Amino acid sequence: FQSYSRIANHILNSSTISSWAFVKDRNASLILLDSVNLFAGKLLLRNGSESIQERFISTKGSSVHKNTSEKSFDFSVEFNKTRNITGRVVIPEEELLKLPKASKAVGVALPTLGAIIETSRLDPGSVNGMVLSVSLPEELRRVFLTFEKVNQLENLRAQCVGWHSAARRWDSSACTVKSDNVSSVVCVCRHHHRTFKSFSILMSPTLLRNAALDYLTRVGLGLSIFSLLLCLIIETVVWRHVTKTEITYMRHFCLVNIAASLLVADVLFILAALVHDTALNHRLCVAAAFFLHFFYLAVFFWMFTLGLLILYGLLLIFFKLKISVFMAAAFSIGYGCPLVISILTVAITEPKNGYLRRGACWLNWYETKALLAFVVPALSIIVVNVIVVVVVVVKTGRSSIGEGCKSQDLSNMVRISKNVALLTPLLGLTWGFGLATIIDSRSLGFHVTFALLNAFQGFFILLFGTLLDRKTREALRMSYLSSKRKCSLAKVKTSLFYPSKYLNLKF
C-alpha cells in the first residue's frame, strides 16, 4: 500500500489537475477512486493500526470492536503549495456496538480528487473540500465526517454528498448536514460497502445563502399569496355580475384557475423549502418537486387556454361553443397536459436518481435535464400567446371584424387580450431569469431579480387580471352598493319591529 500511495500521490498532485481535462476516458478519475477504495479495504494492519502519509493522499487504519468508545481519524493534507486542508472521520460508539467481532476501519483523505473529478467529468457542482473515503465493516452504516471548506464564503451553502459508485455521480441523499459554518461542515452520512464509500461537500452552484435574498423571497411570497387570495375573493363576490356572457364566463373561469394554481404552487414552494432545510427527506422532496412542477405548468397551460379563447372569439365567430364543452376542454388542457408531463418526467428520471436538483426540491438540470420538461412547454406557450396577441392587434385593426362579431364580444376579446399581453411577458421574463440563475449561477443580481419576479406574480395577476379590469371594478361597486342598501333596509325593518330602540318615547 505504501508503493500504491506513492504512485497515487504523483497522479493526484495539484500541479497535474488541469491535465485531466485532456484525458480521453472521462471515467479515468472514477476508476482511480474505485482503485483507492479497493486498496484501502485490503490494507493490512500491523499492531492494530496503520498510517501512511503522502502529500496528496493520507491513509489511516485501525482495529475496532464493540468495546471501543468512539473511533476517529484526523487528516491534514496538502491541497496546494501554500495550504493544507483538514478532515475528520468519526465512527460513533452506538455504531461500534453493532460489531459482532473485532474488525478493521480505514479512512483515506484525498484533497485534490474532487477537483480532478470536476475537471475530467465537467460536472457543474464545485467540490469544496477533500474527498474522504471510508472502508468499514458491513455492520457499520453511519459515520460522521468533518470537512474544512476550501472556499470559505459566507453566502455559499455547502451540501454534504456521497459518491454513488454505480451511478457515478454525487448523491445528496447519502448525507445530511449536521452543522455548517464559514470554515467547516459536519456531515452525517450512511455508509454502504458497495454504494457509498466516498464523501465530500459541494459548493452549491444554484443556492446562494443571502439574508436579504431570503427576506425578499419571504416577503414577496407572502404578498403573492395574499394577492391571490384577494383575487379569488373578489372573483367570488363579482362572479354573478361579470359572467353574463359565454366569453366573460370563460375568461373569469380561466383567471380563477390561474390564480388557484399559482396560489397552491406558492404554498408548495414554502413547504418544499421547509422539507429541504429541515428533514432532507428524499421522498417528500420528490413529492414537493412533482406538485410544484404540475402547478407551475398549470399556470402556463391555463394562460394557453386564455389564448385559445381569444382565437375562438375572433376567428370562429360563427361557431358557438357550449359552456360544458369548453370546461371539459379547458380542464383537459389546463390540468391534463401538466399532469401527463409531470408524471412522465418523474417516471423517466427518478429511477436513475436524476429527478431532483442538488440542494433543492426542484427539477434536475445538470445530469438529466429534467428541467426541460418545464422550460420547453412554458416557453412554447409564451411564444404562442405572443403570436395570439399579434393576431388580435391585426384583426381589430380591420373593419371586417365587426361584420360577424358583436361589439360586446369584440370588447371582451380586447380585454382578455390585454390580460394575456401583460401577464404572458411577465411570466416569460420571470422564468427567463430563472434560467439565467442556472447559466450564471453565482450572480446575485439574477437571483434577486428572479426572486422578485417569481414572488410577485400573484400581485401581477391581482393587478392586471382583476383590479385594472373596468367591468370587475363596476361589479365591485355594485356589490358594495347592494350590500349597503341591504344593510339600510335591515335597519329600517328592525326599527319597525323594535321602535323603542330607535325612539325615545315617554308615557
Disulfide bonds with the S-S distance in Angstrom:
Cys160-Cys187 1.95
Cys175-Cys189 2.12
Cys285-Cys361 1.88
